[in-house]
Amino acid sequence: MATRSRTPAAADPATDTQPAHDPGLAALLAPKDSTMVAVEKALLRGEGAHASPPVAEQIAARLAGLIALDLLPPGQRLFETDISEMLRVSRAPVREAIRILERDHLVELSARRGAAVTAPDARELQDIFEVRVALFSILLEQVMKERHADLLRVFGQHLPRLEKAAGETPQAFAVQSFLFNLDVADLCSNRLVVDQLKAISLRTLRYVRLGLSAAPEAVTKAMGRWRTLHNAVVKGDTALAIECATKRISAVRDLTVSALRKSRPATHEGRKRSTAAR
């Protein structure tokens, strides 16, 4: 079928008359900026460098990028019919894309509401970062042992980009850190660890951006932690590198959780936990 081989393309609202859709999905029709392109490209990398990814994976990457960049906010419902009409594909790949997002915990499915973008509370976010620390420690130990030279190369490529982003905006720094993390993860041969870390990075990117935007001065400290980690990698000291990485991720966790708590009233989180316990 044609929808299985072609790339989904958003319609041009200036030339096409579109049926009424959920306005919350308008970001699907917006032109992609360089950040969105970079995130989508990074998410699709590794699924066959010279082959066009399946339509469902392309749709999943587009939606995941919009979620990670907070263009589809927590709680936004994802309607199969609307998405398929907006992207001009059948509902089957859209349905599969939503299942991919559910697997990565970017959306949740319920009998009453259908698919909606997840909205973790502060406690859940802390748990996510704890898992991230554990997984990154496993990854870093393996990469330091098996691909140390490649790790140094990735640092050499990304540190200048990170420095440049640090001088621009907190959001740019958060996205560049995200892309940096993905390239480090791709060096690991343990695909289970890699897949889990990438999913976690996607889930937390919007909140890292929120945290850095709320405390722009934290960008300088975050940049310093990346340099400290780089120094440990240059020395070839695995234990020190893991310690530096743990401190870096923990600092991001604290910043992110604090910003989330300020952005959401405590009563809302308490009500959510109470409802879940029933």
Order of alpha helices (4+ residues) and beta strands (2+ residues): alpha-alpha-beta-alpha-alpha-beta-beta-alpha-alpha-alpha-alpha-alpha-alpha-alpha
